[in-house]
Amino acid sequence: MELGGLSPGLYRQAQLAYDKVQHDGRARRERLVVIDYSRPSTEQRLWVFDLHRQTLLFKELVAHGKNTGEVNARTFSNVPGSLQTSVGVFVTNEIYQGKHGKSLRLDGLEAGFNDRARERAIVIHGADYVGDRVVQQQGRLGRSWGCPALATAVASELIDAIADGAVVFAWGNDPAWVAGSTYLH
């Protein structure tokens, strides 16, 4: 399968996490979303894979939280009001219309790392501060309040492709999560 520049090692870790979520009966779609927050926001760092067809569906820019870092995501949190991105394994849930238009709720599966995603309103949505033009003007993407925000031009189609049971594997250089995640070991 074409990985679109995603590290094969990171893809393998994400696939193992997907397998665990599927084994637990929480993965309802054969779709895997990988976000590599170790890459700068100026690079495409979100991939969507159709595991049934073994194809890459999307490779996109994605913003991180305001207090997570400037160009690079450096600190992560599960705390309400932190305006930081959470790392770990999530399952997508329902679509709704929010202040950013079509949005997708995420349920974090990792206690202490992302299990407060719903309480924090950490969702996938489109935003005008995500896109190549923004990178050219600012030298980085704009930043969300912790959400993995996408370019508005692709958000609706991507959200439809992963709603209701896809697995999201959000990788970040967070030593506590790397040491404590049950999905990495």
Number of C-alpha atoms within 10 A of each C-alpha: 9 9 15 13 10 17 10 10 9 15 18 11 17 25 18 15 23 26 15 15 21 17 10 9 10 17 21 16 19 17 24 26 27 23 27 24 22 15 16 20 26 21 17 21 21 22 24 23 23 18 14 9 10 13 14 18 15 18 20 18 24 32 33 30 25 18 19 22 17 17 20 16 24 17 16 24 21 24 18 14 10 16 22 26 32 31 27 26 28 28 25 25 18 15 20 12 10 11 9 13 14 18 23 26 22 29 23 23 20 20 13 16 23 25 20 21 24 13 11 18 16 29 21 25 29 27 21 15 21 25 23 16 13 15 18 11 9 12 14 22 27 22 26 24 20 28 25 24 28 26 19 18 13 14 21 19 12 19 21 14 17 25 22 19 23 27 32 27 26 20 21 21 16 18 8 10 21 16 10 14 17 15 20 14 10
